[in-house]
């Protein structure tokens, strides 16, 4: 054992000396290139003296970075995250100036702006050298991971983790790839964009689509997945008449209220209540360990701030520099891609100027890096359940479209992040079962404004006989990344007149992807069709017959084009009218119609089954929020050692033949059934947690509490062992008959 410790210490010393030597050479090269940076006195020094000065300066800078930088970041924790990221360069430059000031006889000096450049280059080179040495030495890499795990456990006052292979049950890691639909995942694996995921599907994982509710967006889906209920979440944003306020899923105060309602309805805290961690999500899931969770970002207690996860990442100066450089590169990449799309005349296209390049860079770089680092820390700490959301694809797809070169690059980087997490999982103190899932997909299509030259609000005002602006305004996008940026900057999300509309007679018109909501503040309760037609005789006809509108829901009645009417309480009528929107459309509309806060008029855009295109009422060419296309078909991917989500059904035949089940002219109804609704996904994940380590949330609601599962949508929870192996096999491979 003593010899092993000496060998470990010797290897660490060699790595420190090598990094020091590379930093010294880098400083000498920069001193020869940059005119405002020197390492010799005014009288001139010998080469030996200059070399010793560089050794001194490089050592002092490295020591200051290791000792002072974590304290500086902790002191600046109250600074907004984006500002802290931009200050990285200047803080590093200041440390370099201090290091140069420690050299005796004043042999070195640098201009402040030059010090910033030198510090950034030296940090990047030192980080790259250290990483390369660790990668080449697998034993050193493994020891470093265990040291980080032990250090974290000691800080938290816990005992040493259970060694791998001992009694500790496996943990469950749930990675949400925001907005990645089932078909996008399938094509990404087939096109080698996600080799890590494709490898899992070939060896030990399976995937299947599941069907969202009518509100196919992160707020409804993630609330249902994490807390077991998304009842009364009709859209991404909606107007509540009794308070006169607009609820917005990505506003911190609204997210906190929605989480409170879900907990009250289900009677339990959420999926992650026992030893869980929630990273980068809208809701906490009941976890104690939180980072970048929107529902707690409005709180002012130090432990509850949504930015608490930034410190663990930015306390490492090399991480900070790497993320800052990647942030700038992503901004440049977005500007170039936007210009290229404009030059080529790509259609459809939306505006990508203003602050959007910064918002995209935050989602694809800063938030990704911080969330991945937090997940790695959770695994090294041995947490039982971890749920993390990676929003990069969703943000880019909104403005670049669900398919294309821009989103392909994002999928490749997501796959690299998954590979990194999987590699670290091999060194965690417990084994982890990694589940990938998404909350919704994305449907392409030109915006309603771009296609017809007016917004939904303009159309509603025209139908009500109200004046319409000559210049059509744009509806602001409600992407999740924008809210995360505003929360990081201490800026409220839509806390303006849109959040508190007046109680006058004019309608309140809101957009949620290709789903629109119209409420009449002057009419108490839910307005009936007759009441609306008396007040605004032309409105419903104008909306229903517009070519950009698919159907309306008004007080239990579905209205289509050319006078088509279907009552939800008459069996078969709604199913026939809504058949073009896919299986389960009528049931999804029927469920939403029962919500207390459903809008007076719900408007779903038109949908083209041939192209899968919809018309978003927001400025998004890749959208989700309503019915129609891939937006309602996210995926669930799990290791085969877990029980099948529903072992009584055949897997989707599209998984085994490379085809969409809808293309089968005579499909077996048992083979094309899917999980329906986010609450059903919650039940599956809850069962998987019980398979690993006993109940994580109450199996049944408390006496007198509301049922966690909605009526009419039970999800059986059979014992484990129903899974089979493999997924996405080559065409022509027959599917296993699981029933036999």
C-alpha positions in Angstrom: 0.0 0.0 0.0 2.9 2.4 0.8 4.4 1.8 -2.6 1.1 2.6 -4.2 0.8 5.8 -2.4 4.3 6.9 -3.3 3.6 6.0 -6.9 0.4 8.1 -6.8 2.2 11.0 -5.3 5.0 10.7 -7.9 2.5 10.6 -10.8 0.7 13.7 -9.4 4.1 15.5 -9.0 5.1 14.6 -12.6 1.8 16.0 -13.9 2.2 19.2 -12.0 5.7 19.7 -13.3 4.7 19.0 -16.9 1.8 21.5 -16.7 4.2 24.0 -15.1 6.7 23.5 -17.9 4.1 23.9 -20.6 2.8 27.0 -19.0 6.3 28.4 -18.8 6.9 27.7 -22.5 3.5 29.3 -23.3 4.5 32.4 -21.4 7.8 32.7 -23.2 6.2 32.4 -26.6 3.6 35.0 -25.7 6.4 37.3 -24.4 8.1 37.0 -27.8 4.9 37.7 -29.8 3.0 40.4 -27.8 4.6 43.8 -27.8 3.1 44.9 -24.5 4.3 41.9 -22.5 7.9 41.4 -21.4 9.8 39.1 -19.0 13.1 41.0 -18.7 14.3 44.2 -17.0 14.9 47.5 -18.9 18.6 46.8 -18.9 18.2 43.4 -20.6 18.7 39.9 -19.1 20.3 36.7 -20.2 18.3 33.9 -21.6 18.7 32.0 -18.4 17.4 34.9 -16.4 14.4 35.3 -18.7 13.7 31.6 -18.4 13.8 31.7 -14.6 11.5 34.8 -14.7 9.0 32.8 -16.8 9.2 29.9 -14.4 8.5 32.2 -11.5 5.6 34.0 -13.2 4.0 30.7 -14.5 4.2 29.1 -11.0 2.8 32.2 -9.3 -0.1 32.4 -11.7 -0.9 28.7 -11.3 -0.8 28.9 -7.6 -3.0 32.0 -7.5 -5.5 30.4 -9.8 -5.7 27.3 -7.6 -6.0 29.2 -4.3 -7.6 32.6 -5.0 -10.0 31.8 -7.9 -12.5 29.7 -5.9 -12.7 32.5 -3.2 -13.2 35.1 -5.9 -16.0 33.1 -7.5 -17.7 32.5 -4.2 -17.5 36.2 -3.4 -19.1 37.0 -6.8 -21.9 34.3 -6.5 -24.4 37.1 -6.3 -23.3 38.4 -9.7 -25.6 37.3 -12.5 -24.3 34.2 -14.2 -23.9 35.7 -17.6 -22.0 38.6 -16.2 -19.8 36.3 -14.2 -19.0 34.4 -17.4 -17.9 37.6 -19.2 -15.8 38.7 -16.2 -13.8 35.5 -16.4 -11.3 37.0 -18.8 -10.8 40.2 -16.7 -10.5 38.3 -13.4 -7.8 36.0 -14.9 -6.0 39.0 -16.3 -6.0 40.5 -12.8 -4.5 37.4 -11.3 -1.7 37.4 -13.9 -0.9 41.0 -13.1 -0.6 40.1 -9.4 1.6 37.2 -10.3 3.9 39.4 -12.4 4.1 41.9 -9.5 5.5 39.2 -7.3 8.6 38.8 -9.5 11.5 40.5 -7.8 13.4 43.4 -9.4 10.4 44.3 -11.7 11.7 42.2 -14.5 8.2 41.7 -16.0 5.2 43.8 -16.9 2.2 43.7 -19.1 -0.5 46.1 -20.3 -3.9 45.3 -18.7 -5.5 44.3 -22.0 -2.5 42.1 -22.9 -2.7 40.5 -19.4 -6.2 39.4 -20.2 -5.1 37.7 -23.5 -2.0 36.0 -21.8 -4.1 34.7 -18.9 -6.8 33.3 -21.1 -4.2 31.5 -23.4 -2.3 30.2 -20.4 -5.4 28.8 -18.7 -6.6 27.2 -21.8 -3.2 25.6 -22.5 -2.8 24.4 -18.9 -6.3 22.9 -18.9 -5.7 21.1 -22.2 -2.4 19.8 -21.0 -3.8 18.5 -17.7 -6.8 16.9 -19.5 -4.5 15.2 -22.0 -2.4 13.8 -19.3 -5.4 12.5 -17.4 -6.9 10.9 -20.5 -3.6 9.1 -21.3 -3.4 7.8 -17.7 -6.6 5.9 -17.0 -5.6 5.1 -13.4 -4.9 8.7 -12.7 -8.3 9.7 -14.2 -10.1 7.1 -12.0 -8.2 8.2 -8.9 -9.1 11.8 -9.5 -12.8 10.9 -9.8 -12.8 9.0 -6.5 -11.0 11.9 -4.8 -13.7 14.3 -6.1 -16.4 12.0 -4.8 -14.8 11.6 -1.3 -14.2 15.4 -1.1 -17.8 16.1 -1.9 -19.1 13.6 0.7 -16.8 15.0 3.4 -18.1 18.5 2.7 -21.7 17.3 3.0 -20.8 15.4 6.3 -21.7 12.0 4.9 -19.9 8.8 5.3 -17.7 7.3 2.6 -19.7 5.9 -0.3 -20.4 2.2 -0.6 -17.8 0.6 -2.9 -18.8 -0.5 -6.3 -20.2 -4.0 -6.3 -21.3 -3.8 -2.6 -24.8 -3.6 -1.2 -25.7 -0.2 -2.8 -28.6 -0.6 -5.2 -28.2 0.9 -8.6 -29.2 4.6 -9.0 -31.4 6.0 -11.8 -30.2 8.8 -14.0 -32.8 10.4 -16.1 -31.5 12.7 -18.9 -34.2 14.8 -20.7 -33.2 15.8 -24.2 -35.6 18.7 -24.5 -37.6 18.8 -27.7 -35.9 15.8 -29.4 -38.8 13.9 -30.9 -38.8 10.1 -31.5 -38.3 10.4 -35.3 -35.4 12.9 -34.8 -33.7 10.5 -32.4 -34.2 7.6 -34.9 -32.7 9.5 -37.8 -29.9 10.9 -35.7 -28.9 7.3 -34.8 -29.2 6.1 -38.4 -27.1 9.1 -39.7 -24.3 8.5 -37.1 -25.0 11.9 -35.5 -25.4 10.3 -32.1 -23.0 7.2 -32.0 -23.2 6.8 -28.2 -27.0 6.6 -28.2 -26.9 4.4 -31.3 -24.5 2.0 -29.5 -26.7 1.8 -26.5 -29.7 0.9 -28.7 -27.7 -1.9 -30.3 -26.5 -3.2 -27.0 -28.8 -3.1 -24.0 -31.3 -0.2 -24.5 -34.7 0.1 -26.1 -36.7 3.1 -27.2 -40.4 3.8 -27.9 -42.4 6.9 -28.6 -45.0 8.2 -26.1 -47.9 10.6 -26.8 -48.2 13.9 -25.1 -51.3 15.7 -24.0 -52.8 18.4 -26.1 -50.4 20.9 -24.5 -47.2 19.4 -25.9 -44.7 21.6 -24.2 -42.1 21.4 -21.4 -44.3 22.9 -18.7 -47.1 20.4 -19.0 -44.9 17.4 -19.7 -42.2 18.0 -17.1 -44.8 18.8 -14.4 -46.5 15.5 -15.2 -43.3 13.5 -15.4 -41.7 14.9 -12.2 -44.8 15.5 -10.0 -47.3 13.0 -11.4 -50.0 15.5 -12.4 -50.3 18.1 -15.1 -54.0 18.6 -14.5 -55.3 22.1 -15.4 -52.2 23.1 -17.5 -54.0 23.8 -20.8 -51.0 25.5 -22.5 -47.7 27.1 -22.1 -49.4 30.4 -21.0 -53.1 31.0 -20.2 -55.3 33.6 -18.5 -56.9 32.8 -15.2 -60.1 34.9 -14.7 -60.4 34.7 -10.9 -57.0 36.3 -10.4 -56.8 38.4 -13.6 -53.2 37.1 -14.3 -51.5 35.2 -17.1 -49.8 32.0 -16.0 -46.6 31.3 -17.9 -44.9 28.0 -17.4 -41.4 29.5 -17.6 -42.1 32.3 -15.2 -40.6 31.5 -11.7 -43.7 32.5 -9.8 -46.0 30.6 -12.1 -43.7 27.5 -12.0 -43.8 27.6 -8.2 -47.6 27.8 -8.2 -48.0 24.9 -10.7 -45.6 22.8 -8.6 -47.7 23.6 -5.5 -50.9 22.6 -7.2 -49.5 19.3 -8.4 -48.2 18.4 -5.0 -51.6 19.2 -3.5 -53.4 17.1 -6.1 -51.1 14.0 -5.9 -50.4 14.0 -2.2 -46.6 13.5 -2.6 -43.6 15.7 -3.2 -42.5 14.3 -6.5 -40.4 11.7 -8.2 -37.1 12.8 -6.6 -38.2 13.1 -2.9 -35.7 10.5 -1.6 -32.0 11.4 -2.2 -32.8 13.0 -5.5 -31.3 15.8 -7.6 -33.0 18.1 -10.0 -30.7 19.9 -12.5 -31.8 22.5 -15.2 -35.5 21.8 -14.8 -38.7 23.9 -14.6 -39.7 22.0 -11.5 -37.9 20.4 -8.5 -39.5 17.0 -8.5 -39.3 17.1 -4.7 -35.4 16.9 -4.8 -33.3 18.3 -2.0 -30.3 19.0 -4.4 -31.3 21.7 -6.8 -29.4 23.6 -9.5 -30.9 25.9 -12.2 -34.5 24.9 -11.2 -36.9 27.6 -12.2 -39.6 27.0 -9.7 -37.3 27.9 -6.8 -35.4 30.7 -8.6 -37.9 33.3 -7.2 -36.9 32.4 -3.6 -34.3 34.6 -1.9 -32.8 32.1 0.5 -29.1 31.3 -0.4 -29.6 27.6 -0.6 -32.6 27.9 -2.9 -31.3 30.2 -5.5 -31.4 28.7 -9.0 -27.9 29.9 -9.7 -26.4 27.9 -6.9 -25.1 25.3 -9.4 -22.9 27.8 -11.1 -20.4 28.0 -8.3 -19.4 24.4 -8.5 -18.6 24.8 -12.1 -17.1 28.3 -12.3 -14.9 27.7 -9.2 -12.5 26.0 -11.6 -10.8 28.7 -13.7 -10.1 26.3 -16.5 -13.8 25.4 -16.8 -14.7 29.1 -16.7 -12.3 30.0 -19.5 -13.3 27.0 -21.6 -17.0 27.9 -21.3 -16.4 31.6 -21.9 -14.4 30.8 -25.1 -17.1 28.3 -26.2 -19.8 30.9 -25.5 -18.1 33.4 -27.8 -17.6 30.7 -30.5 -21.3 29.8 -30.3 -22.4 33.4 -30.7 -20.2 33.7 -33.8 -21.5 30.4 -35.1 -25.1 31.5 -34.7 -24.4 34.9 -36.5 -22.8 33.0 -39.3 -25.6 30.5 -39.7 -28.2 33.2 -39.6 -26.4 35.2 -42.3 -25.9 32.0 -44.4 -29.6 31.2 -44.2 -30.5 34.8 -45.3 -28.1 34.7 -48.2 -29.4 31.3 -49.4 -33.0 32.6 -49.0 -34.0 29.7 -46.8 -37.7 29.3 -46.1 -39.3 29.4 -43.7 -37.2 31.8 -41.7 -37.6 33.9 -38.6 -35.6 36.8 -37.1 -32.5 35.6 -35.3 -31.1 39.0 -34.3 -31.1 41.0 -31.2 -30.2 39.1 -28.1 -31.0 35.7 -29.6 -27.3 34.8 -30.3 -26.5 35.3 -26.6 -29.6 33.3 -25.5 -28.7 30.4 -27.9 -25.1 30.4 -26.6 -26.4 30.3 -23.0 -28.6 27.3 -23.7 -26.1 25.4 -25.8 -22.9 26.1 -23.9 -23.4 27.6 -20.4 -26.5 25.8 -19.3 -25.3 22.5 -20.8 -21.8 22.7 -19.2 -23.2 23.6 -15.8 -25.9 20.9 -15.9 -23.5 18.2 -17.1 -21.0 19.2 -14.3 -23.8 19.0 -11.7 -24.9 15.6 -12.9 -21.3 14.3 -12.7 -21.1 15.6 -9.2 -24.4 13.9 -8.3 -23.1 10.6 -9.6 -19.8 10.8 -7.8 -21.8 11.6 -4.7 -23.9 8.4 -5.3 -27.3 10.0 -5.3 -30.2 7.6 -5.9 -32.2 9.5 -8.5 -31.1 12.3 -10.8 -33.2 14.2 -13.4 -31.5 16.7 -15.7 -32.8 18.7 -18.7 -30.5 19.6 -21.6 -32.3 22.3 -23.6 -29.8 23.0 -26.4 -31.7 21.2 -29.2 -35.1 22.7 -28.4 -33.7 26.3 -28.4 -31.9 25.9 -31.8 -34.8 24.0 -33.4 -37.2 26.8 -32.6 -35.2 29.2 -34.9 -33.5 26.9 -37.3 -36.1 24.2 -37.7 -36.2 20.6 -36.3 -34.1 19.1 -39.1 -31.0 20.6 -40.7 -27.3 21.3 -40.4 -27.7 23.6 -37.4 -29.6 21.1 -35.3 -27.4 18.2 -36.5 -24.4 19.9 -34.9 -26.4 20.3 -31.6 -27.3 16.6 -31.6 -23.7 15.7 -32.1 -22.6 17.8 -29.1 -25.5 16.4 -27.0 -24.2 12.9 -27.8 -20.7 13.9 -26.6 -22.2 15.1 -23.3 -24.0 11.8 -22.9 -20.8 9.9 -23.6 -18.9 12.0 -20.9 -21.6 11.3 -18.4 -21.6 7.6 -19.2 -17.8 7.5 -18.8 -17.9 9.1 -15.4 -20.8 6.8 -14.4 -18.3 3.9 -14.7 -16.3 5.4 -11.8 -19.3 6.3 -9.6 -19.6 4.7 -6.1 -22.8 2.9 -7.3 -24.0 1.6 -10.6 -26.4 3.8 -12.6 -29.1 2.9 -15.0 -29.3 5.7 -17.5 -32.7 6.5 -19.0 -33.0 9.0 -21.9 -36.3 10.7 -22.6 -37.8 13.8 -24.1 -40.8 16.0 -23.1 -42.1 16.7 -26.6 -41.0 16.8 -30.2 -41.0 19.6 -32.7 -43.2 20.2 -35.8 -41.8 22.3 -38.6 -43.7 25.0 -40.6 -43.9 28.6 -41.5 -45.3 30.9 -38.8 -48.9 32.0 -38.9 -47.7 35.6 -39.3 -45.2 34.7 -42.1 -47.8 32.6 -44.0 -50.9 34.9 -43.7 -49.4 38.3 -42.9 -51.2 38.8 -39.5 -51.1 37.4 -36.0 -53.7 35.4 -34.3 -54.4 38.5 -32.1 -55.1 40.5 -35.3 -57.4 37.9 -36.6 -59.4 37.8 -33.3 -59.7 41.5 -33.2 -60.9 41.6 -36.7 -63.5 38.9 -35.9 -64.6 41.0 -32.9 -65.0 44.1 -34.9 -62.1 45.8 -33.1 -59.5 48.0 -34.8 -56.4 46.1 -36.1 -53.0 47.7 -36.4 -51.8 48.3 -40.0 -48.4 46.8 -39.1 -48.6 43.3 -37.8 -46.7 42.8 -34.5 -44.7 39.8 -33.7 -45.5 37.4 -30.9 -42.5 36.9 -28.6 -41.2 33.3 -28.4 -41.6 31.6 -25.1 -38.6 29.2 -25.3 -37.3 27.8 -22.0 -33.8 29.1 -22.5 -35.0 32.8 -22.6 -36.5 32.3 -19.1 -33.3 30.7 -17.8 -31.2 33.6 -19.0 -33.6 36.1 -17.4 -33.6 34.2 -14.2 -29.8 34.2 -14.2 -29.8 37.9 -14.8 -32.3 38.6 -12.0 -34.8 39.8 -14.6 -38.5 39.0 -14.3 -40.1 36.9 -17.0 -42.9 38.8 -18.7 -43.8 40.8 -15.6 -45.5 43.5 -17.6 -48.9 44.4 -19.0 -49.0 41.0 -20.7 -48.9 39.3 -17.4 -51.7 41.4 -15.9 -54.1 42.3 -18.7 -57.0 44.6 -17.9 -60.4 43.4 -17.1 -62.1 45.2 -19.9 -64.2 43.9 -22.7 -61.4 43.2 -25.2 -60.3 39.6 -25.5 -57.0 38.3 -24.1 -55.2 36.4 -26.9 -52.2 34.2 -26.0 -50.0 31.8 -28.0 -48.4 28.5 -27.1 -46.6 27.2 -30.2 -49.4 26.3 -32.7 -52.0 26.5 -29.9 -53.9 29.7 -29.3 -56.0 30.7 -26.4 -58.7 33.4 -26.3 -60.3 34.6 -23.1 -62.9 37.2 -22.4 -62.2 38.9 -19.1 -65.6 40.6 -19.1 -67.5 37.3 -19.1 -67.3 35.5 -15.7 -66.6 31.8 -15.7 -66.2 29.9 -19.0 -68.0 31.6 -21.8 -70.5 29.4 -23.7 -70.7 29.3 -27.4 -74.0 31.1 -27.4 -72.7 33.9 -25.2 -69.7 34.4 -27.5 -71.8 34.4 -30.6 -74.1 37.0 -29.1 -71.2 39.3 -28.1 -69.2 38.7 -31.3 -71.3 37.1 -34.0 -68.5 36.9 -36.6 -65.7 35.7 -34.4 -66.1 31.9 -34.3 -66.9 31.7 -38.0 -64.0 33.9 -38.9 -61.6 31.7 -36.9 -63.0 28.3 -37.9 -62.9 29.1 -41.7 -59.4 30.6 -41.8 -57.0 28.4 -43.8 -54.4 28.6 -41.0 -56.8 27.3 -38.3 -57.4 23.5 -37.9 -60.2 23.5 -35.3 -61.6 25.4 -32.3 -62.7 24.1 -28.9 -65.6 26.1 -27.4 -67.4 24.9 -24.2 -67.4 21.2 -25.1 -67.9 21.6 -28.8 -65.2 21.3 -31.6 -65.7 23.5 -34.6 -64.1 22.8 -37.9 -64.1 24.4 -41.4 -67.2 24.8 -43.4 -69.5 24.6 -40.4 -68.3 21.2 -39.1 -69.4 20.7 -35.5 -68.6 17.8 -33.1 -69.8 17.5 -29.5 -67.3 15.9 -27.2 -70.0 14.1 -25.2 -71.3 12.3 -28.3 -69.2 9.2 -29.0 -67.4 9.2 -32.3 -68.1 12.8 -33.4 -64.9 14.4 -32.2 -62.9 11.3 -33.3 -64.1 11.7 -36.9 -63.5 15.5 -37.0 -60.0 15.3 -35.4 -58.8 12.2 -37.2 -56.2 14.1 -39.3 -54.4 15.2 -36.1 -53.5 11.7 -35.3 -54.6 8.9 -32.9 -55.8 10.1 -29.5 -56.4 13.7 -30.6 -60.1 13.6 -29.5 -59.2 12.1 -26.1 -56.6 14.8 -25.5 -59.0 17.6 -26.4 -61.7 16.0 -24.2 -59.3 15.9 -21.2 -58.4 19.6 -21.7 -62.0 20.6 -22.0 -62.5 19.4 -18.4 -59.8 21.8 -17.0 -61.1 24.6 -14.8 -58.8 27.1 -16.5 -59.3 26.1 -20.1 -59.7 29.2 -22.3 -63.0 30.3 -23.6 -61.8 29.5 -27.1 -58.9 27.1 -27.8 -57.5 27.4 -31.3 -55.3 24.7 -32.9 -53.5 25.7 -36.1 -53.9 23.8 -39.3 -51.8 20.7 -39.8 -50.7 19.1 -43.1 -50.3 15.3 -42.5 -48.2 15.0 -45.7 -45.5 17.3 -44.6 -46.0 17.4 -40.9 -46.2 21.2 -41.0 -48.1 23.4 -38.6 -48.3 27.2 -38.2 -47.0 28.5 -34.9 -48.7 31.6 -33.5 -45.2 32.5 -32.1 -42.1 33.4 -34.1 -40.9 29.8 -34.3 -40.3 27.6 -37.4 -39.9 24.6 -35.2 -42.7 24.6 -32.7 -44.7 22.6 -30.1 -47.6 23.2 -27.8 -50.6 21.8 -29.7 -51.7 18.9 -31.9 -50.2 17.9 -35.2 -47.0 16.1 -36.3 -43.9 15.1 -34.4 -44.4 17.6 -31.6 -46.7 15.1 -29.9 -44.3 12.1 -30.2 -41.4 12.3 -27.8 -39.4 9.2 -26.8 -38.6 7.1 -23.8 -35.3 5.0 -23.9 -34.4 2.6 -21.1 -31.9 -0.2 -20.3 -33.4 -3.6 -20.8 -32.7 -4.6 -17.2 -35.6 -2.4 -16.3 -39.1 -3.7 -16.9 -40.8 -2.8 -20.1 -43.0 0.3 -19.8 -45.9 -1.9 -20.7 -44.9 -5.6 -21.2 -48.4 -6.6 -22.3 -47.9 -4.8 -25.6 -45.8 -5.4 -28.7 -43.1 -2.7 -29.3 -43.8 -0.2 -31.9 -43.2 -2.0 -35.3 -41.5 1.1 -36.6 -38.7 0.3 -34.2 -38.1 -3.0 -35.8 -38.6 -2.2 -39.5 -37.3 1.3 -39.7 -40.8 2.5 -40.7 -43.4 4.8 -39.2 -46.3 2.6 -37.9 -48.8 4.8 -39.7 -47.4 3.5 -43.0 -48.6 0.0 -42.2 -51.8 -0.5 -44.2 -53.2 -3.0 -41.7 -51.5 -2.5 -38.3 -52.3 -4.7 -35.3 -53.9 -2.3 -32.8 -52.0 -4.0 -30.0 -48.7 -3.1 -31.7 -49.2 0.6 -32.2 -50.4 1.5 -28.7 -48.2 4.0 -26.9 -47.9 5.5 -23.4 -50.4 8.3 -23.3 -49.6 11.5 -21.3 -46.8 12.6 -19.1 -48.6 11.2 -16.0 -48.2 7.7 -17.5 -44.5 8.3 -18.0 -44.3 9.4 -14.3 -45.9 6.1 -13.3 -43.3 4.1 -15.3 -40.4 6.0 -13.8 -41.8 5.6 -10.4 -42.0 1.9 -10.9 -38.4 1.8 -12.1 -37.3 3.5 -8.9 -39.2 1.0 -6.8 -37.5 -1.8 -8.7 -34.1 -0.5 -7.7 -34.6 0.5 -4.0 -38.1 0.3 -2.8 -40.8 3.0 -3.0 -39.5 6.5 -3.7 -42.9 8.2 -3.6 -46.1 7.0 -2.1 -47.6 4.1 -3.9 -51.1 5.3 -3.1 -52.4 8.7 -2.2 -53.1 9.5 1.4 -56.6 9.1 2.9 -58.8 11.7 1.5 -56.3 12.8 -1.1 -56.8 13.0 -4.8 -55.7 10.2 -7.0 -52.3 10.6 -8.6 -53.5 9.0 -11.9 -56.2 10.5 -13.9 -59.4 8.7 -14.3 -59.6 6.6 -17.5 -55.9 6.4 -18.0 -54.6 3.7 -15.7 -51.0 2.4 -16.0 -50.4 -1.1 -14.9 -47.2 -1.7 -12.9 -46.3 -5.3 -13.3 -43.2 -6.9 -11.7 -39.8 -6.4 -13.3 -38.5 -8.6 -16.0 -40.8 -7.8 -18.9 -38.2 -6.1 -21.0 -36.4 -7.6 -24.1 -33.1 -6.6 -25.6 -32.2 -4.4 -28.5 -33.9 -1.6 -30.4 -33.6 0.0 -33.8 -32.2 -3.3 -35.3 -31.6 -3.6 -39.0 -34.5 -3.8 -41.4 -35.9 -7.2 -41.9 -35.1 -8.5 -38.4 -38.4 -9.9 -37.0 -39.8 -8.6 -33.8 -39.9 -10.8 -30.8 -43.4 -12.0 -29.9 -43.4 -10.8 -26.3 -46.9 -12.2 -25.6 -45.7 -15.8 -26.4 
